[in-house]
């Protein structure tokens, strides 16, 4: 049989029994919808996290007290965990100087975070206050929308983020305004003068979530802390290509004075890669869940095609009697399955894209329909339906023409 004759035969069979074609394709459509929608949600999450991490400087290293997922937890050489990590390490100015003297370190930023209540012209809001060393933060100086940055001599001064300045209160906070921050359920407070406002989305990546930036001297008084220790020390490497080597050197330097104390040293680039690997696994796991629906749909197609072979036994006998070969019959039924899979996949891809947008809108999560998800949906839809048609096609091909003409299959 010529290919065009086969195609005409398949199209006529679809038109003759639209209900069979629809019921057969329904499982494949649902499966492809699942694959495209789940892959799109997974890709959206992947892209969203990549964008967030992409804004981070990959030459940064995070040093934190306590056990962590990073490179070091104490005196283990090369950043390996200590066998029996003890109490969390306490970081102070001595540690900042030690880290600053490590070969390959460009700067070290000690940070101290605390939640506080911000009061401005009769309105209150919960914010994060970050204690910093003004002299070290050249990156924040370049991110100011208005005003100036903190100076070392500033004691009761603050720089606020765009969100705090523009969105938290009825009136906008501007340089020159007075604000009051309360700590420990209003047991202590401090009046501050706002000297600068950061640009939108320009909070430093290592202090994300920060709302108000003050000098460590002011933070120490706000917290009324006798032993003032840093929550973290952010280290900037001179060369981003050597950030992991610098992290190992920092870990080794700290291990000399923090024996049997728990701390972590994390290169942000390593953390970024680990997160992306996990997201990739999640993305393809979601696609696998959608693939289960495809397999269920393929089983349904195989059953329907077996019934079709039985119903068309006499028709197959006539085709063989007038010269159709076993290969012609086999190819005819495989084409039938493949065309059904192609049509179902196209419908499933369109509906899957719509479903992914709907899910993203309702759940407030990013979604992204990619060429990869469309190609996978189309490929798996066609391949699985074609594979489902192999057994029915072989059964049709091996029918004896005489028995088939008698209606016995």
PyMOL commands that set and color helices and strands:
alter all, ss='L'
color gray80, all
select helices_A, chain A and resi 3-16+18-54+77-79+93-100+134-136+138-141+162-166+205-207+216-223+240-255+268-311+313-321+326-363+371-397+401-405
alter helices_A, ss='H'
color red, helices_A
select strands_A, chain A and resi 60-65+105-120+123-132+144-147+157-160+178-183+188-198+212-215+232-237+263-267
alter strands_A, ss='S'
color yellow, strands_A
deselect
rebuild
show_as cartoon
